[in-house]
Amino acid sequence: MLNFSRTRSQTRTARSLPLGGMDYADPKRKGNVGKIVVAAALIAFCLLMVKHSPTFNAPSHFSRRDPGIIHVLVTGGAGYIGSHASLRLLKDSYRVTIVDNLSRGNLAAVRILQRLFPEPGRLQFIYADLGDAKAVNKIFSENAFDAVMHFAAVAYVGESTLEPLSFIRARKSGVMFLMVPWPQQVLPQYYI
């Protein structure tokens, strides 16, 4: 019968393994607990410093009302008409928030606007569906709008005849957005 087991005549000592001029510790050695504790303490310290940073919880430009600046919400702002309306508003020094689910809109149009107006507090894009009440509530709670321009719609005639239920559902969610009972502190002055 063949004996495949080997016995060592000498015990193995805890030693470094030289590999390419660098020493690596023996992986069977149990000396990493201290390193893990130090790493966890450094991570906790860094998180604490970031949390207490003055810019960590600073309100955004879009969440406060600034005198002389009108903040306009443009729904469907990634579409053809919405993106041109946003461009005109930005040229006239308005603060613009574009909300679009990109089902018909073009993200490239938003990117072009962001390149043309890179200043902080001028333009923000929010990817959201107006049919999602939770998302709409979050948008209104985090922003201080002065006006709304509503361009979000499904406007293809062929699609409305082929899939009338999805077309009606999209229209209904847009109407529900219009009927949202806005809290007094976020009620826009103008609605277009």
Backbone as JSON, one array per atom type, in Angstrom:
{
  "sequence": "MLNFSRTRSQTRTARSLPLGGMDYADPKRKGNVGKIVVAAALIAFCLLMVKHSPTFNAPSHFSRRDPGIIHVLVTGGAGYIGSHASLRLLKDSYRVTIVDNLSRGNLAAVRILQRLFPEPGRLQFIYADLGDAKAVNKIFSENAFDAVMHFAAVAYVGESTLEPLSFIRARKSGVMFLMVPWPQQVLPQYYI",
  "N": [[0.84, -1.17, 0.0], [0.47, 2.24, -0.75], [1.93, 5.07, 0.79], [0.8, 8.17, 1.21], [0.98, 10.28, 2.93], [2.94, 12.77, 4.47], [5.36, 13.33, 6.86], [6.77, 15.82, 8.89], [10.04, 16.43, 9.86], [10.97, 18.61, 11.16], [9.54, 21.34, 12.95], [7.45, 23.93, 11.7], [8.33, 27.31, 11.66], [7.2, 30.61, 12.55], [7.68, 32.68, 10.05], [8.81, 35.16, 7.72], [7.93, 35.27, 4.31], [9.99, 35.56, 1.67], [9.4, 37.29, -1.32], [10.09, 38.22, -4.36], [11.81, 40.24, -3.44], [10.31, 41.44, -1.5], [8.88, 41.2, 1.74], [6.46, 39.04, 2.86], [4.05, 38.31, 5.28], [3.56, 35.22, 6.93], [0.67, 33.51, 5.99], [-0.66, 31.9, 7.78], [-0.29, 32.87, 10.22], [-1.61, 34.52, 13.07], [-1.88, 37.5, 13.44], [-3.38, 39.77, 12.74], [-5.45, 41.07, 14.0], [-5.03, 43.4, 15.5], [-4.4, 45.21, 13.48], [-6.81, 45.35, 12.11], [-8.47, 46.54, 14.03], [-7.23, 49.05, 14.3], [-7.63, 50.03, 11.68], [-10.45, 50.16, 11.6], [-10.88, 52.07, 13.58], [-9.67, 54.33, 12.38], [-11.34, 54.67, 10.14], [-13.79, 55.24, 11.42], [-13.08, 57.65, 12.67], [-12.58, 59.28, 10.41], [-15.17, 59.34, 9.23], [-16.55, 60.67, 11.26], [-15.29, 63.17, 11.19], [-16.02, 64.06, 8.62], [-18.78, 64.21, 8.91], [-19.05, 66.29, 10.73], [-18.18, 68.38, 9.26], [-18.47, 71.68, 7.91], [-19.69, 71.89, 5.41], [-21.09, 69.54, 5.01], [-23.84, 69.14, 5.74], [-24.89, 71.36, 4.56], [-27.37, 73.54, 3.25], [-28.66, 73.18, -0.07], [-28.37, 75.23, -3.05], [-30.77, 75.09, -4.3], [-32.67, 74.56, -2.41], [-33.34, 76.77, -0.99], [-34.79, 80.05, -0.88], [-33.72, 82.71, -2.77], [-33.37, 86.21, -2.84], [-34.48, 87.92, -5.71], [-33.95, 85.86, -7.46], [-35.57, 83.54, -9.41], [-36.85, 80.38, -9.05], [-37.48, 77.76, -11.12], [-39.41, 74.93, -11.79], [-39.16, 72.53, -14.24], [-40.98, 70.25, -15.75], [-40.54, 67.33, -17.7], [-38.34, 68.34, -18.94], [-36.24, 67.32, -20.44], [-37.14, 66.79, -22.89], [-38.0, 67.9, -26.25], [-39.45, 70.44, -26.35], [-39.42, 71.11, -23.62], [-36.64, 71.23, -23.07], [-35.84, 73.38, -24.65], [-37.34, 75.41, -23.47], [-36.14, 75.39, -20.96], [-33.54, 76.19, -21.66], [-34.04, 78.83, -22.5], [-34.95, 79.94, -20.08], [-32.64, 79.66, -18.48], [-30.88, 81.32, -19.88], [-32.07, 83.71, -19.31], [-31.39, 84.06, -16.69], [-32.7, 82.52, -14.71], [-33.18, 80.1, -12.07], [-33.11, 76.68, -12.56], [-34.8, 73.6, -12.32], [-34.87, 70.5, -13.67], [-37.11, 67.91, -14.18], [-37.43, 64.66, -15.19], [-38.33, 61.5, -16.6], [-37.05, 60.37, -18.65], [-38.3, 58.79, -20.57], [-39.2, 59.69, -22.99], [-37.6, 61.82, -23.26], [-34.31, 63.32, -23.78], [-31.24, 62.68, -22.59], [-28.9, 63.82, -23.46], [-29.57, 66.42, -24.19], [-29.93, 67.61, -21.7], [-27.34, 67.37, -20.71], [-25.97, 69.09, -22.44], [-27.09, 71.54, -21.69], [-26.09, 71.59, -19.07], [-23.37, 71.87, -19.6], [-23.36, 74.37, -20.84], [-24.21, 76.02, -18.8], [-22.53, 75.89, -16.23], [-22.34, 76.87, -13.66], [-22.63, 76.61, -10.1], [-25.78, 76.01, -8.58], [-27.46, 76.86, -10.62], [-28.64, 75.01, -12.45], [-30.3, 71.96, -12.1], [-30.72, 68.45, -12.49], [-33.18, 66.03, -12.12], [-33.83, 62.7, -12.05], [-36.81, 61.28, -12.31], [-40.11, 59.9, -12.02], [-43.19, 61.33, -12.6], [-45.45, 60.02, -11.88], [-44.91, 58.72, -9.56], [-45.69, 59.16, -6.42], [-44.23, 59.35, -4.04], [-41.67, 60.12, -4.91], [-42.3, 62.61, -6.06], [-43.18, 64.03, -3.8], [-40.77, 64.08, -2.37], [-39.19, 65.63, -4.07], [-40.5, 68.12, -3.92], [-40.21, 68.64, -1.2], [-37.5, 69.03, -0.9], [-36.82, 71.22, -2.41], [-37.24, 74.69, -3.24], [-39.53, 75.99, -5.01], [-40.52, 78.58, -7.26], [-42.01, 78.73, -9.52], [-43.72, 76.67, -11.93], [-43.31, 74.78, -14.85], [-44.98, 72.72, -16.9], [-44.24, 70.17, -18.92], [-44.18, 67.48, -19.25], [-45.18, 64.63, -20.88], [-46.79, 62.05, -22.84], [-46.76, 62.08, -26.14], [-47.18, 60.91, -28.63], [-49.14, 60.16, -31.35], [-49.61, 57.74, -32.74], [-48.82, 55.83, -30.84], [-50.74, 56.26, -28.89], [-53.0, 55.16, -30.02], [-52.26, 52.52, -30.43], [-51.53, 51.54, -27.88], [-53.61, 52.28, -25.79], [-54.17, 52.16, -23.01], [-51.71, 52.5, -21.6], [-51.13, 55.04, -22.47], [-53.28, 56.5, -21.38], [-52.73, 56.05, -18.68], [-50.3, 57.42, -18.4], [-51.12, 60.05, -18.94], [-52.89, 60.36, -16.81], [-51.16, 60.24, -14.59], [-49.76, 62.6, -14.99], [-51.81, 64.48, -14.67], [-52.42, 63.94, -12.03], [-50.12, 64.88, -10.84], [-50.48, 67.59, -11.31], [-52.57, 68.05, -9.62], [-51.57, 67.79, -7.11], [-51.69, 68.36, -3.69], [-50.0, 70.93, -2.71], [-47.88, 71.77, 0.0], [-48.09, 74.82, 1.91], [-45.6, 76.14, 2.21], [-44.15, 75.39, -0.04], [-45.61, 76.1, -2.2], [-45.87, 77.11, -5.47], [-45.69, 80.4, -6.93], [-46.42, 80.91, -9.5], [-47.89, 79.17, -12.22], [-47.41, 77.43, -15.13]],
  "CA": [[0.0, 0.0, 0.0], [1.26, 3.45, -0.86], [1.74, 6.03, 1.86], [0.85, 9.52, 0.65], [1.12, 11.29, 3.98], [4.31, 13.12, 4.8], [5.57, 13.88, 8.2], [7.91, 16.74, 8.94], [10.97, 16.17, 10.94], [11.14, 19.87, 11.87], [8.32, 22.14, 13.02], [7.51, 25.16, 10.92], [8.36, 28.5, 12.51], [6.55, 31.8, 11.97], [8.72, 33.41, 9.37], [8.39, 35.91, 6.55], [8.19, 34.6, 3.05], [10.49, 36.53, 0.71], [8.82, 37.12, -2.64], [10.45, 39.34, -5.22], [12.44, 41.31, -2.69], [9.39, 41.96, -0.48], [8.54, 40.2, 2.74], [5.04, 38.85, 3.15], [3.9, 37.51, 6.48], [3.0, 33.88, 6.75], [-0.77, 33.65, 6.11], [-1.2, 31.1, 8.89], [-0.02, 33.59, 11.47], [-2.81, 35.23, 13.52], [-1.5, 38.77, 14.02], [-4.05, 40.83, 12.02], [-6.54, 41.65, 14.79], [-4.66, 44.77, 15.84], [-4.5, 46.02, 12.27], [-8.24, 45.55, 11.83], [-8.97, 47.51, 15.02], [-6.69, 50.37, 13.92], [-8.31, 50.46, 10.45], [-11.82, 50.52, 11.97], [-10.82, 53.34, 14.32], [-9.4, 55.39, 11.41], [-12.56, 54.88, 9.35], [-14.75, 55.93, 12.29], [-12.59, 59.02, 12.84], [-12.82, 60.0, 9.15], [-16.61, 59.58, 9.1], [-16.91, 61.69, 12.24], [-14.79, 64.46, 10.68], [-16.84, 64.46, 7.47], [-20.11, 64.57, 9.41], [-18.98, 67.59, 11.4], [-17.7, 69.37, 8.31], [-19.52, 72.69, 7.71], [-20.38, 71.74, 4.13], [-21.74, 68.24, 4.91], [-25.3, 69.3, 5.78], [-25.25, 72.7, 4.11], [-28.5, 73.51, 2.32], [-28.27, 73.43, -1.46], [-28.9, 76.46, -3.63], [-32.12, 74.84, -4.77], [-33.6, 74.38, -1.29], [-33.62, 78.06, -0.33], [-35.23, 81.15, -1.75], [-32.79, 83.84, -2.8], [-34.04, 87.37, -3.41], [-34.14, 88.26, -7.08], [-33.76, 84.66, -8.28], [-36.79, 82.74, -9.51], [-36.54, 78.95, -9.22], [-38.55, 77.19, -11.95], [-39.44, 73.49, -12.02], [-39.56, 72.22, -15.61], [-41.22, 68.82, -15.9], [-40.33, 66.98, -19.09], [-37.33, 69.27, -19.42], [-35.28, 66.67, -21.33], [-37.77, 66.68, -24.21], [-37.7, 68.98, -27.2], [-40.0, 71.73, -25.9], [-38.93, 71.38, -22.26], [-35.23, 71.62, -23.06], [-35.75, 74.74, -25.19], [-37.85, 76.32, -22.43], [-35.09, 75.47, -19.94], [-32.47, 77.01, -22.21], [-34.46, 80.24, -22.45], [-34.97, 80.35, -18.67], [-31.26, 79.8, -18.01], [-30.33, 82.52, -20.52], [-32.65, 84.86, -18.63], [-30.89, 84.02, -15.29], [-33.55, 81.79, -13.77], [-32.67, 78.85, -11.52], [-33.95, 75.68, -13.21], [-34.75, 72.18, -11.95], [-35.52, 69.66, -14.69], [-37.54, 66.58, -13.73], [-37.81, 63.86, -16.36], [-38.04, 60.07, -16.46], [-36.3, 60.04, -19.87], [-38.99, 57.84, -21.42], [-39.21, 60.33, -24.3], [-36.6, 62.88, -23.24], [-32.97, 63.04, -24.25], [-30.27, 63.1, -21.58], [-27.89, 64.66, -24.12], [-30.04, 67.81, -24.12], [-29.63, 68.08, -20.35], [-25.87, 67.49, -20.62], [-25.59, 70.32, -23.15], [-27.45, 72.65, -20.79], [-25.15, 71.6, -17.95], [-22.09, 72.42, -20.1], [-23.53, 75.79, -21.12], [-24.45, 76.73, -17.53], [-21.92, 75.04, -15.21], [-22.27, 77.52, -12.35], [-23.43, 75.94, -9.07], [-27.04, 76.65, -8.23], [-28.21, 77.32, -11.8], [-29.39, 73.95, -13.1], [-30.2, 70.61, -11.55], [-31.53, 67.45, -13.17], [-33.66, 64.97, -11.24], [-34.45, 61.59, -12.78], [-37.96, 60.82, -11.53], [-41.37, 59.73, -12.73], [-44.22, 62.12, -11.92], [-46.47, 59.11, -11.38], [-44.44, 58.21, -8.28], [-46.03, 60.19, -5.43], [-43.14, 59.47, -3.07], [-40.62, 60.91, -5.55], [-42.79, 63.98, -6.21], [-43.14, 64.64, -2.47], [-39.37, 64.34, -2.03], [-38.74, 66.76, -4.9], [-41.05, 69.36, -3.38], [-39.71, 68.9, 0.15], [-36.08, 69.39, -0.96], [-36.61, 72.36, -3.3], [-38.12, 75.83, -3.04], [-39.9, 76.44, -6.35], [-41.34, 79.77, -7.41], [-42.89, 78.55, -10.67], [-43.7, 75.34, -12.54], [-43.66, 74.66, -16.27], [-45.27, 71.29, -17.01], [-44.17, 69.69, -20.3], [-44.08, 66.02, -19.24], [-46.34, 64.0, -21.52], [-46.58, 61.11, -23.94], [-47.48, 62.84, -27.17], [-47.18, 60.25, -29.93], [-50.5, 59.77, -31.73], [-49.62, 56.32, -33.07], [-48.75, 55.06, -29.6], [-52.0, 56.39, -28.15], [-53.99, 54.26, -30.6], [-51.8, 51.15, -30.26], [-51.53, 51.2, -26.46], [-54.38, 53.35, -25.15], [-54.12, 52.12, -21.54], [-50.48, 53.13, -21.12], [-51.27, 56.46, -22.78], [-54.19, 57.06, -20.37], [-52.02, 56.01, -17.4], [-49.32, 58.51, -18.41], [-51.88, 61.29, -18.8], [-53.45, 60.42, -15.46], [-50.11, 60.59, -13.63], [-49.48, 64.03, -15.17], [-52.91, 65.22, -14.05], [-52.27, 63.79, -10.57], [-49.06, 65.81, -10.46], [-51.07, 68.92, -11.3], [-53.53, 68.15, -8.53], [-50.89, 67.54, -5.84], [-51.91, 69.44, -2.71], [-48.7, 71.39, -2.26], [-47.87, 72.5, 1.27], [-48.02, 76.26, 1.73], [-44.23, 76.62, 2.1], [-43.57, 75.08, -1.35], [-46.58, 76.44, -3.24], [-45.32, 78.08, -6.42], [-46.49, 81.59, -7.18], [-46.88, 80.88, -10.89], [-47.99, 77.83, -12.83], [-47.58, 77.58, -16.57]],
  "C": [[0.89, 1.24, 0.0], [0.93, 4.4, 0.27], [1.91, 7.43, 1.28], [1.02, 10.6, 1.71], [2.6, 11.51, 4.27], [4.36, 13.63, 6.21], [6.81, 14.75, 8.14], [8.8, 16.34, 10.11], [11.2, 17.43, 11.76], [9.81, 20.61, 11.88], [8.52, 23.42, 12.24], [7.48, 26.35, 11.88], [7.65, 29.63, 11.79], [7.64, 32.64, 11.35], [8.12, 34.17, 8.19], [8.76, 35.13, 5.31], [8.71, 35.64, 2.06], [9.92, 36.24, -0.68], [9.15, 38.36, -3.45], [11.06, 40.5, -4.47], [11.56, 41.92, -1.62], [9.07, 40.85, 0.5], [7.04, 40.19, 2.96], [4.93, 37.95, 4.36], [3.27, 36.18, 6.14], [1.48, 33.98, 6.95], [-1.38, 32.85, 7.25], [-1.0, 31.79, 10.22], [-1.22, 34.45, 11.82], [-2.45, 36.56, 14.16], [-2.21, 39.95, 13.38], [-5.15, 41.52, 12.82], [-6.24, 43.1, 15.13], [-4.78, 45.7, 14.64], [-5.96, 46.31, 11.92], [-8.84, 46.58, 12.78], [-8.49, 48.91, 14.67], [-7.4, 50.89, 12.67], [-9.74, 50.89, 10.75], [-11.84, 51.86, 12.72], [-10.55, 54.51, 13.37], [-10.62, 55.69, 10.55], [-13.59, 55.64, 10.16], [-14.35, 57.4, 12.49], [-12.86, 59.85, 11.58], [-14.3, 60.3, 8.95], [-17.09, 60.66, 10.06], [-16.48, 63.08, 11.76], [-15.63, 64.95, 9.51], [-18.21, 64.92, 7.94], [-20.12, 65.94, 10.07], [-18.42, 68.69, 10.51], [-18.8, 70.4, 8.05], [-20.28, 72.54, 6.39], [-21.14, 70.43, 4.0], [-23.26, 68.37, 4.85], [-25.73, 70.69, 5.33], [-26.42, 72.62, 3.13], [-28.03, 73.83, 0.9], [-28.87, 74.75, -1.92], [-30.37, 76.3, -3.98], [-33.14, 74.73, -3.64], [-33.93, 75.68, -0.57], [-34.05, 79.1, -1.35], [-34.23, 82.29, -1.62], [-33.51, 85.02, -3.43], [-33.54, 87.67, -4.82], [-33.91, 87.08, -8.0], [-35.04, 83.83, -8.25], [-36.39, 81.31, -9.87], [-37.73, 78.3, -9.93], [-38.36, 75.68, -12.06], [-39.95, 73.26, -13.43], [-39.73, 70.7, -15.7], [-41.14, 68.48, -17.38], [-39.26, 67.85, -19.73], [-36.26, 68.64, -20.3], [-35.87, 66.46, -22.72], [-37.47, 67.9, -25.06], [-38.19, 70.34, -26.68], [-39.47, 72.09, -24.52], [-37.48, 71.83, -22.22], [-35.04, 73.03, -23.64], [-36.29, 75.77, -24.19], [-36.8, 76.49, -21.33], [-33.93, 76.34, -20.4], [-32.81, 78.49, -22.12], [-34.47, 80.76, -21.0], [-33.56, 80.56, -18.15], [-30.59, 81.02, -18.62], [-30.84, 83.78, -19.83], [-32.38, 84.85, -17.12], [-31.86, 83.42, -14.29], [-32.78, 80.6, -13.22], [-33.63, 77.77, -11.98], [-33.71, 74.29, -12.62], [-35.54, 71.42, -13.01], [-35.85, 68.32, -14.06], [-38.04, 65.82, -14.95], [-37.49, 62.4, -16.08], [-37.34, 59.52, -17.7], [-36.98, 58.98, -20.73], [-39.09, 58.39, -22.85], [-38.12, 61.4, -24.4], [-35.23, 62.38, -23.64], [-31.98, 63.58, -23.22], [-29.18, 63.98, -22.18], [-28.29, 66.13, -24.09], [-29.74, 68.4, -22.74], [-28.13, 68.28, -20.18], [-25.38, 68.76, -21.32], [-25.92, 71.54, -22.29], [-26.49, 72.74, -19.61], [-23.78, 72.14, -18.37], [-22.2, 73.92, -20.35], [-23.65, 76.62, -19.85], [-23.88, 75.92, -16.37], [-21.89, 75.64, -13.8], [-23.12, 76.76, -11.33], [-24.7, 76.73, -8.77], [-27.85, 77.16, -9.4], [-29.14, 76.25, -12.35], [-29.19, 72.64, -12.35], [-31.14, 69.7, -12.32], [-31.89, 66.37, -12.17], [-34.35, 63.92, -12.11], [-35.57, 61.05, -11.91], [-39.18, 60.72, -12.43], [-42.45, 60.48, -11.94], [-45.36, 61.25, -11.41], [-46.12, 58.52, -10.03], [-44.64, 59.3, -7.22], [-44.92, 60.41, -4.42], [-42.01, 60.34, -3.64], [-41.03, 62.37, -5.69], [-42.75, 64.7, -4.86], [-41.71, 64.98, -2.06], [-38.83, 65.54, -2.81], [-39.23, 68.07, -4.31], [-40.54, 69.66, -1.98], [-38.26, 69.37, 0.14], [-35.8, 70.62, -1.81], [-37.63, 73.46, -2.98], [-38.43, 76.42, -4.42], [-40.74, 77.7, -6.28], [-42.34, 79.62, -8.56], [-42.72, 77.13, -11.21], [-44.08, 75.46, -14.0], [-43.78, 73.16, -16.54], [-45.31, 70.88, -18.49], [-44.13, 68.16, -20.37], [-45.35, 65.42, -19.82], [-45.88, 62.94, -22.49], [-47.42, 61.65, -25.07], [-47.5, 62.18, -28.54], [-48.57, 59.72, -30.25], [-50.58, 58.27, -32.02], [-49.6, 55.44, -31.83], [-50.07, 55.13, -28.83], [-53.08, 55.49, -28.74], [-53.58, 52.8, -30.45], [-51.88, 50.67, -28.81], [-52.3, 52.26, -25.68], [-54.3, 53.33, -23.62], [-52.86, 52.76, -20.99], [-50.52, 54.64, -21.37], [-52.16, 57.14, -21.73], [-53.5, 57.1, -19.01], [-51.01, 57.15, -17.32], [-50.02, 59.86, -18.26], [-52.41, 61.45, -17.38], [-52.38, 60.8, -14.44], [-49.72, 62.06, -13.76], [-50.54, 64.88, -14.53], [-52.8, 65.12, -12.53], [-51.17, 64.71, -10.06], [-49.63, 67.23, -10.36], [-51.97, 69.13, -10.1], [-52.89, 67.96, -7.15], [-51.2, 68.69, -4.88], [-50.58, 69.89, -2.12], [-48.81, 72.07, -0.91], [-47.63, 73.98, 1.02], [-46.58, 76.75, 1.52], [-43.6, 76.33, 0.75], [-44.53, 75.42, -2.48], [-46.0, 77.46, -4.18], [-46.26, 79.27, -6.6], [-47.11, 81.54, -8.57], [-46.95, 79.43, -11.35], [-48.27, 78.02, -14.31], [-47.86, 76.22, -17.17]]
}
